Amino acid sequence: MNAAIGLLVLGEQGRSFRSFVVATEARNIVCRTQQSIKEILEMMGNLQSGSQHASVALQEVVAPFRGYCLQIAIATTEQTEVSDDTYQHD
């Protein structure tokens, strides 16, 4: 409060000082905003990279299971054919 009263007493010089303070604070806000944007972009890049790594890892896990499922399907078909042949010959 005392600073505000002091600025009023200073008149024109006070106005110039207020303008300087406002401009300085505006620059500070712009700098902090730019830094925040950089940090957000870095976080987004890290998230994107992490999700890509997770996707690759998941594909590496799923691929063998597809092969296992195919082998099970083939074995089941062959077992069914053998069972049918055995049943027909009895």
MDAnalysis code that builds the backbone (N, CA, C; Angstrom):
import MDAnalysis as mda
import numpy as np

u = mda.Universe.empty(270, n_residues=90, atom_resindex=np.repeat(np.arange(90), 3), trajectory=True)
u.add_TopologyAttr("name", ["N", "CA", "C"] * 90)
u.add_TopologyAttr("resid", np.arange(1, 91))
u.add_TopologyAttr("resname", ["MET", "ASN", "ALA", "ALA", "ILE", "GLY", "LEU", "LEU", "VAL", "LEU", "GLY", "GLU", "GLN", "GLY", "ARG", "SER", "PHE", "ARG", "SER", "PHE", "VAL", "VAL", "ALA", "THR", "GLU", "ALA", "ARG", "ASN", "ILE", "VAL", "CYS", "ARG", "THR", "GLN", "GLN", "SER", "ILE", "LYS", "GLU", "ILE", "LEU", "GLU", "MET", "MET", "GLY", "ASN", "LEU", "GLN", "SER", "GLY", "SER", "GLN", "HIS", "ALA", "SER", "VAL", "ALA", "LEU", "GLN", "GLU", "VAL", "VAL", "ALA", "PRO", "PHE", "ARG", "GLY", "TYR", "CYS", "LEU", "GLN", "ILE", "ALA", "ILE", "ALA", "THR", "THR", "GLU", "GLN", "THR", "GLU", "VAL", "SER", "ASP", "ASP", "THR", "TYR", "GLN", "HIS", "ASP"])
u.atoms.positions = np.array([
    [0.827, -1.185, 0.000],
    [0.000, 0.000, 0.000],
    [0.876, 1.256, 0.000],
    [1.908, 1.235, 0.799],
    [2.801, 2.396, 0.846],
    [3.454, 2.646, -0.507],
    [3.795, 1.556, -1.217],
    [4.406, 1.703, -2.538],
    [3.437, 2.363, -3.502],
    [2.159, 1.974, -3.420],
    [1.152, 2.567, -4.306],
    [0.998, 4.053, -4.019],
    [0.990, 4.411, -2.761],
    [0.879, 5.831, -2.392],
    [2.115, 6.585, -2.873],
    [3.274, 5.956, -2.699],
    [4.511, 6.580, -3.159],
    [4.485, 6.831, -4.657],
    [3.942, 5.879, -5.410],
    [3.858, 6.046, -6.866],
    [2.912, 7.177, -7.242],
    [1.815, 7.317, -6.492],
    [0.880, 8.411, -6.762],
    [1.544, 9.764, -6.519],
    [2.352, 9.816, -5.488],
    [3.037, 11.064, -5.161],
    [4.040, 11.424, -6.246],
    [4.666, 10.413, -6.837],
    [5.679, 10.671, -7.857],
    [5.093, 11.219, -9.158],
    [3.802, 11.057, -9.368],
    [3.155, 11.600, -10.558],
    [3.624, 10.910, -11.824],
    [4.130, 11.690, -12.792],
    [4.544, 11.161, -14.099],
    [5.641, 10.123, -13.954],
    [6.588, 10.372, -13.082],
    [7.645, 9.385, -12.863],
    [7.053, 8.083, -12.331],
    [6.041, 8.215, -11.501],
    [5.357, 7.030, -10.963],
    [4.682, 6.234, -12.065],
    [4.076, 6.960, -13.008],
    [3.429, 6.270, -14.131],
    [4.458, 5.537, -14.973],
    [5.564, 6.147, -15.220],
    [6.627, 5.494, -15.993],
    [7.128, 4.249, -15.274],
    [7.284, 4.386, -13.966],
    [7.748, 3.241, -13.190],
    [6.709, 2.122, -13.219],
    [5.425, 2.487, -13.076],
    [4.355, 1.473, -13.140],
    [4.380, 0.774, -14.492],
    [4.554, 1.541, -15.558],
    [4.618, 0.947, -16.902],
    [5.798, -0.005, -17.004],
    [6.918, 0.399, -16.420],
    [8.106, -0.465, -16.420],
    [7.831, -1.756, -15.647],
    [7.203, -1.622, -14.481],
    [6.898, -2.801, -13.656],
    [5.948, -3.732, -14.401],
    [4.920, -3.166, -15.016],
    [3.953, -3.983, -15.762],
    [4.639, -4.674, -16.936],
    [5.471, -3.945, -17.662],
    [6.174, -4.537, -18.810],
    [7.122, -5.640, -18.349],
    [7.813, -5.401, -17.239],
    [8.726, -6.422, -16.704],
    [7.955, -7.667, -16.303],
    [6.834, -7.474, -15.630],
    [6.026, -8.629, -15.209],
    [5.464, -9.358, -16.427],
    [5.050, -8.610, -17.454],
    [4.545, -9.244, -18.679],
    [5.643, -10.086, -19.326],
    [6.874, -9.568, -19.377],
    [7.993, -10.350, -19.925],
    [8.237, -11.612, -19.100],
    [8.159, -11.461, -17.779],
    [8.347, -12.633, -16.914],
    [7.280, -13.692, -17.171],
    [6.051, -13.244, -17.344],
    [4.957, -14.186, -17.622],
    [5.187, -14.880, -18.958],
    [5.607, -14.129, -19.964],
    [5.886, -14.720, -21.280],
    [6.999, -15.759, -21.167],
    [8.058, -15.432, -20.436],
    [9.178, -16.382, -20.271],
    [8.726, -17.650, -19.558],
    [7.930, -17.477, -18.490],
    [7.439, -18.661, -17.760],
    [6.509, -19.493, -18.640],
    [5.693, -18.815, -19.438],
    [4.785, -19.528, -20.346],
    [5.577, -20.312, -21.383],
    [6.608, -19.693, -21.949],
    [7.444, -20.389, -22.931],
    [8.121, -21.603, -22.304],
    [8.615, -21.457, -21.078],
    [9.263, -22.576, -20.394],
    [8.255, -23.695, -20.134],
    [7.051, -23.325, -19.724],
    [6.011, -24.327, -19.480],
    [5.657, -25.071, -20.761],
    [5.575, -24.348, -21.863],
    [5.272, -24.981, -23.154],
    [6.369, -25.966, -23.524],
    [7.638, -25.576, -23.324],
    [8.751, -26.490, -23.611],
    [8.650, -27.756, -22.764],
    [8.328, -27.585, -21.478],
    [8.211, -28.739, -20.584],
    [7.060, -29.648, -21.006],
    [5.939, -29.048, -21.383],
    [4.780, -29.835, -21.824],
    [5.120, -30.606, -23.094],
    [5.780, -29.949, -24.043],
    [6.165, -30.627, -25.286],
    [7.128, -31.775, -25.009],
    [8.043, -31.567, -24.073],
    [8.980, -32.639, -23.710],
    [8.232, -33.818, -23.084],
    [7.281, -33.517, -22.194],
    [6.481, -34.586, -21.580],
    [5.684, -35.347, -22.632],
    [5.104, -34.608, -23.577],
    [4.326, -35.260, -24.632],
    [5.223, -36.159, -25.482],
    [6.426, -35.690, -25.775],
    [7.376, -36.512, -26.530],
    [7.738, -37.774, -25.774],
    [7.954, -37.639, -24.456],
    [8.269, -38.812, -23.640],
    [7.107, -39.797, -23.612],
    [5.889, -39.280, -23.500],
    [4.710, -40.151, -23.509],
    [4.574, -40.874, -24.843],
    [4.779, -40.148, -25.925],
    [4.680, -40.755, -27.253],
    [5.739, -41.834, -27.424],
    [6.950, -41.543, -27.015],
    [8.035, -42.522, -27.120],
    [7.731, -43.750, -26.270],
    [7.250, -43.516, -25.057],
    [6.905, -44.632, -24.173],
    [5.797, -45.496, -24.740],
    [4.790, -44.872, -25.332],
    [3.687, -45.652, -25.899],
    [4.147, -46.442, -27.119],
    [5.077, -45.886, -27.891],
    [5.615, -46.626, -29.039],
    [6.407, -47.839, -28.569],
    [7.203, -47.664, -27.513],
    [7.968, -48.793, -26.970],
    [7.023, -49.871, -26.424],
    [5.953, -49.438, -25.758],
    [4.980, -50.389, -25.224],
    [4.295, -51.150, -26.353],
    [3.982, -50.462, -27.432],
    [3.339, -51.104, -28.573],
    [4.245, -52.164, -29.188],
    [5.522, -51.831, -29.349],
    [6.486, -52.789, -29.907],
    [6.614, -53.997, -28.985],
    [6.713, -53.745, -27.678],
    [6.840, -54.842, -26.719],
    [5.609, -55.737, -26.758],
    [4.436, -55.145, -26.859],
    [3.201, -55.923, -26.921],
    [3.157, -56.768, -28.188],
    [3.579, -56.211, -29.306],
    [3.611, -56.979, -30.556],
    [4.573, -58.153, -30.446],
    [5.695, -57.946, -29.759],
    [6.667, -59.026, -29.586],
    [6.111, -60.141, -28.709],
    [5.235, -59.797, -27.773],
    [4.618, -60.803, -26.907],
    [3.497, -61.529, -27.644],
    [2.714, -60.796, -28.412],
    [1.548, -61.371, -29.087],
    [1.953, -62.280, -30.250],
    [3.000, -61.938, -30.962],
    [3.399, -62.700, -32.157],
    [3.589, -64.188, -31.872],
    [4.322, -64.579, -30.831],
    [4.469, -66.017, -30.573],
    [3.132, -66.698, -30.263],
    [2.234, -66.005, -29.579],
    [0.947, -66.605, -29.248],
    [0.119, -66.892, -30.496],
    [0.253, -66.059, -31.500],
    [-0.441, -66.341, -32.761],
    [0.069, -67.658, -33.342],
    [1.382, -67.827, -33.294],
    [1.968, -69.079, -33.780],
    [1.499, -70.269, -32.957],
    [1.439, -70.095, -31.629],
    [0.976, -71.182, -30.759],
    [-0.471, -71.540, -31.074],
    [-1.296, -70.537, -31.287],
    [-2.710, -70.788, -31.607],
    [-2.832, -71.554, -32.922],
    [-2.026, -71.188, -33.901],
    [-2.047, -71.888, -35.184],
    [-1.610, -73.336, -35.004],
    [-0.558, -73.558, -34.218],
    [-0.091, -74.924, -33.965],
    [-1.156, -75.744, -33.247],
    [-1.842, -75.135, -32.289],
    [-2.912, -75.839, -31.570],
    [-4.046, -76.176, -32.523],
    [-4.404, -75.246, -33.400],
    [-5.484, -75.503, -34.356],
    [-5.111, -76.642, -35.294],
    [-3.868, -76.657, -35.774],
    [-3.417, -77.733, -36.668],
    [-3.419, -79.062, -35.929],
    [-2.896, -79.064, -34.701],
    [-2.847, -80.306, -33.920],
    [-4.246, -80.818, -33.627],
    [-5.159, -79.915, -33.326],
    [-6.537, -80.318, -33.051],
    [-7.178, -80.918, -34.293],
    [-6.950, -80.297, -35.445],
    [-7.494, -80.824, -36.701],
    [-6.926, -82.208, -36.990],
    [-5.616, -82.360, -36.824],
    [-4.990, -83.666, -37.073],
    [-5.507, -84.715, -36.098],
    [-5.680, -84.337, -34.849],
    [-6.183, -85.287, -33.853],
    [-7.615, -85.692, -34.183],
    [-8.405, -84.741, -34.635],
    [-9.785, -85.051, -35.017],
    [-9.802, -86.009, -36.202],
    [-8.927, -85.775, -37.185],
    [-8.861, -86.662, -38.349],
    [-8.446, -88.073, -37.937],
    [-7.473, -88.182, -37.058],
    [-7.029, -89.504, -36.589],
    [-8.151, -90.183, -35.827],
    [-8.842, -89.437, -34.988],
    [-9.956, -90.014, -34.225],
    [-11.064, -90.482, -35.158],
    [-11.368, -89.677, -36.177],
    [-12.403, -90.061, -37.138],
    [-11.995, -91.323, -37.891],
    [-10.732, -91.392, -38.321],
    [-10.243, -92.581, -39.031],
    [-10.314, -93.806, -38.136],
    [-9.930, -93.650, -36.894],
    [-9.954, -94.774, -35.955],
    [-11.385, -95.233, -35.730],
    [-12.298, -94.299, -35.588],
    [-13.690, -94.632, -35.340],
    [-14.297, -95.337, -36.556],
    [-13.943, -94.888, -37.773],
    [-14.501, -95.477, -38.986],
    [-13.958, -96.877, -39.234],
    [-12.766, -97.185, -38.779],
    [-12.179, -98.494, -39.013],
    [-12.600, -99.524, -37.978],
    [-13.203, -99.097, -36.924],
    [-13.631, -100.060, -35.898],
    [-14.918, -100.708, -36.228],
])
